[in-house]
């Protein structure tokens, strides 16, 4: 699989590192605008880093976008992400993602075949799931945009010790847990405090679902312990 990631954000670096560790046979290219960031990420992540501006067509043309399986625009600027993602889509990249902060443009992006992701809601492992399991991506991001996927730390909920299959409700569907670098889809798996829970929720209801399942006291305790 040929994957291009744009940006020097924590999300883009984490995602490149995750993919590189999972399968070193994959071709991963990270495009970074600033030279200092490119040098740092090369040393930290170990993937092929291109020091260039991904909003320039001549730069993207050099990356053979027609052969790209997954293109992820994850720089700090929504505008730059949209520009590079739209160019990649037009140039033949098979699956295109773009990080954006605005809910207002997500519907438009889905209509033209670009999957919107929000770095505040999606960690690297959730996006990896969407890439490695196309059915999940189709369900939560493409088409009429009825559903989205969110991550919740089990430590912030009262779900510890319960089975994954017990958690489904009219408000959300629990599809997997992420633990020690692996996904587990078994409905019989029991949730541990260190697990991350992945939920499919109706679009626009992410915050409502989080309020229902996150224990406010545990959130405060977790925040204080990190200080």
N, C-alpha and C positions, 0 to 999 in steps of 0.2 A: 504493500500500500504506500502510495506517495502522498505525503501530508505537508502542506505549507502553512506555517503559522506566522502571523505578522504582529510585531510589537515586542516591547521590552517590559511589559507589566508583570506583576506577580502571577497573574493568571496564565499569561502566555508562557512564561518560564516554567511554571509548575506543570502545565500541560505537556510541554515538550519533554520535560524530565520524566514525567509519568509514562509517556509513550515510549521513550527511549529505553527505560528500565523494563517495560513490559515485553517489548519485542525489538531487539536491536537490529533485526533484519529489515525493518520498515525504513523507508527513505523519508527522513524528516528534515525539512529546511526551515530555519527560523530567520525571518527578515527583520533586522533591527536598524533603526535610523541613525542613532548616535553611536559613534565609534567606541567610546568608553563602555557603553552598555553592551555592545557587541563583544568586546574583549572579555568583559566580566562574565557574560552568559556562556560564552564558549568554554571558559575555565570551569564554571559551576555545573553546567548541564551536559556538556560533551557532545552536542549535536552540531550539525553543519550550520553555521551562522553566516548570513549574508549581510554586510553592512551597506544598506541602501535605503532609499525612500520608496516605500511600497505604493505611494500614490502616483508614481510616475509610470506611465505605460511601458516605456522602454525597459524599466527594471522588471516589471511583471512579465513582459514578453520573454525575457531571458530565462524565466523559471519554468517554461514549457507547461503552461496552465492547461493545455488540452490533455495532458497526461496526468493531471492532478486529481487524486481521488477525493481529498478533503482539503478545503481552504478555510482557514480561520483567521479573521481579522480581529485582533485583540489589542490594539494600541490604546492609548489613553484618550484619544479623540474620536467621538462618534462619527464626525464628518469624514475623517481619514478612513475609518473602518468601512463606512458605506461606499466610499469611492473605490477602494481596492476590492471590496467584496463584489460590487456590481461589475467591475471590469473582469474579475475572475469568472463570474457567472457567464458573462457574454463570451469569454474566451474558451469556455468548454470545461471548466472545473466541475466535477460531478456533484459534489455536495459542498455547499458554501455556508459558513457561519459568520456572523458579525456581532461583536459586543456593542450594545447600545444601552443607554440609561433611560431613554424615553419610551414609555408605554405607547405614546401616540403614533409612533412610526412602525411599531412591531407588526401591525396588521398589514401595512403596505409591503413590508419586507417579505412576509410570508406569501403574499400574492405573487411576487416575482421570483419566488423560489429560494430566497435567502433566509436561513434560520436565525432568528434573533436570539442572542443569549445575553444575560445580565450577570456580570461577574459577581455581583452581590448575592445573587440567588443560586448561581450555578458554580460549583467547584469543578476542578479539572476532572475528577472521576465521574461526575454526572455527564459531562460532555463526551467522555470516552465511552460511556455506556450507549449514548445516542449514536455514536459512530460505529461501534462494534456490533450493535444490535439495531439494524435498520428499522425493524418493526416498531421499536420504541420511538425512534425519531419521527416516523410517519404519524404515530399516534399523537405525540405531544406538540409537534411543531408545524407540520405541513398541512395543506388543505385549508379548511375553514377556520383553523386556529381555535378550536373549542377547548383544548387542554394544554396545560403546561406541566413541567416537572420541577419539583423543589426538593431540596435536601434539608434534613433536620437532624441535629445531633441527638442521639437517644438519651444522652446525659441530661438534656434539657426537658425531657418528657417524663411521664410516669409509665413508659412502655417497657422498661427493663424487665426481663424475665418472661415477657409474653411472646407468643409465636407470631411470626409475620402474618400468617393467614387470619389471625384474630383482629387485625387492625382495620380492615376495610370498613368503610362507612359510606353514607350517602354523600359526604363532602369530599372524599378522596379515596384513592386506591393505592395501597402499599404494594410496590412492585419488586423491591429488592432492598438488601442492606449491603453496605460497603464496609468491609473489615479487613485490615492487614493487607491492603492492596488488591483485594479480590471482591467480586460481586457474588452474592448468594441469592438465588431466586426461589429457594425452597420455602413453601408456605409453613413448613414445620420448624424452621430455624428459630431459635430463641434469641431475642435481642439482648445484647450486652451493652453496658454503659459506654464502651468505647466505639460502638458501631455508629454508622451514619445511615439514616433511613431515607430512601428515595420514594417520593409520593407523586402520583399523577393527580392533578387538581384541575377544576374548571378554570379557564383563563379569566384573570381578573379577581380570582378568589384566593390568591396565594396568601395574602396577609390575614385574611379571615381564618383560613385553615391553621396557620401558624399560631394565631391567638388561641384557638381551641385546643391545640395539642401541646403547646409549650407551657410548662409550669413557670410562672413569673418568678417565684422564689428561687428555682434552680437556675434561671437565667441570671439573676442578680448574683447568686453565689458563684457561678462560673465566671462572671465578669470580674468580681472582686478577687478571685483566686488567681486570675491572670495578671493582675496588677503587681 
